[in-house]
Amino acid sequence: MSSNASAPGCAKNGSSSGSPDILFPALYLLIFIGGLLLNCLALWIFCQIANRSSFTLYLKNIVVADLLMTLTFPLHILSEARVGPWWLPVLNCRYSAVLFYTCMYASILFLGLVSLDRYLKIVLPFGSSCLYSYGFTQLLSAGVWLFLAAVSLPNSILTNVSPNPSTALCCMELKSELGLHWHAAVSYINIAIFTAVLVMLMTSYLSIYRHIHRSNAQFDSSVSSRDFRPGQNITMVLVVFFVCFVPYHLWRIPFTLSQVKPAFSQEVELVLKYGKKTTLFLSACNVCLDPIIYFLMCRSFTRKLRRKLCFDREDNFDRSSSISRTQVRRFREYAPAVQ
């Protein structure tokens, strides 16, 4: 396909639509504010946690990915609302959108690694594989970022067609011939990543559920609510994953086909376009939902957050009360008996 021809998924004049969108910029503005506050708070809390566990390291990587994704929202908002100079959407296409997708799939991969880590620690707690090593976890985390950078960087490099006001709003118009093929290949790679992580999540958490219920059945049948907490936390991870990422990837397949093969009518392409925008927004909501996972699954994060917020006084009071009780107990133990 010639890069000078009208790209599939765009209007014939190269514009992606006839009028600016107002709804999606407003929605992205809301999650930008919420995501920025929540992820800055989460990053601040995690920086004060000295826990050197693979689980905590994966969560820290998710925080970084979510925060970087959040920082791409302003340029996306301005581009969608058609605010600013005509070349602003070009920057969004070449750099900001590429970073957005890189961070999104980083979050997906690290959620998969979190599920694998929970499976190893709960179902197989005494294994000797390198997967239990914190050093290997660090290498694996670095490998995730390097792999995604290697896949995503050519998308920026190959978006190299000189833009003009009539083509700036259509990202596919800005890609070279090789860039269009690379874009399609990366889309299928991303779908493969999502599918692999989905299988990993389902397999790991079903195994964890079976292990928890089998363990409970071996003991007293009257199980306290605390024993069900791991299952509830796992359910929250699955809910976030299915709400944020499943709709987008189901919609992504026909949308990608409409971009690389002009086989759909203009009406169908319009439906695919707005469906993709809606499901992509659900994926972006991940930046506001991930902090719930940190709070539910990471005890050190929860304790530190409570201590830093309004529970400071209660913790200090409990600590001083505990010290006082200990001193009284020691005094009674070592005080000489009265004759």
Secondary structure, 3 states (H helix, E strand, C coil): CCCCCCCCCCCCCCCCCCCCCCHHHHHHHHHHHHHHHHHHHHHHHHHCCCCCCHHHHHHHHHHHHHHHHHHCHHHHHHHHHCCCCCCHHHHHHHHHHHHHHHHHHHHHHHHHHHHHHHHHHHCCCCCCCHHHCHHHHHHHHHHHHHHHHHHHHHHHHCCCCCCCCCCCCCHHHHCCHHHHHHHHHHHHHHHHHHHHHHHHHHHHHHHHHHHHHHHHHCCCCCCCHHHHHHHHHHHHHHHHHHHHHHHHHHHHHHHHHHHHCCCCCHHHHHHHHHHHHHHHHHHHCHHHHHHHHHHHHCHHHHHHHHHHCCCHHHHHHHHHHHHHHHHHHHHHHHCCCCC
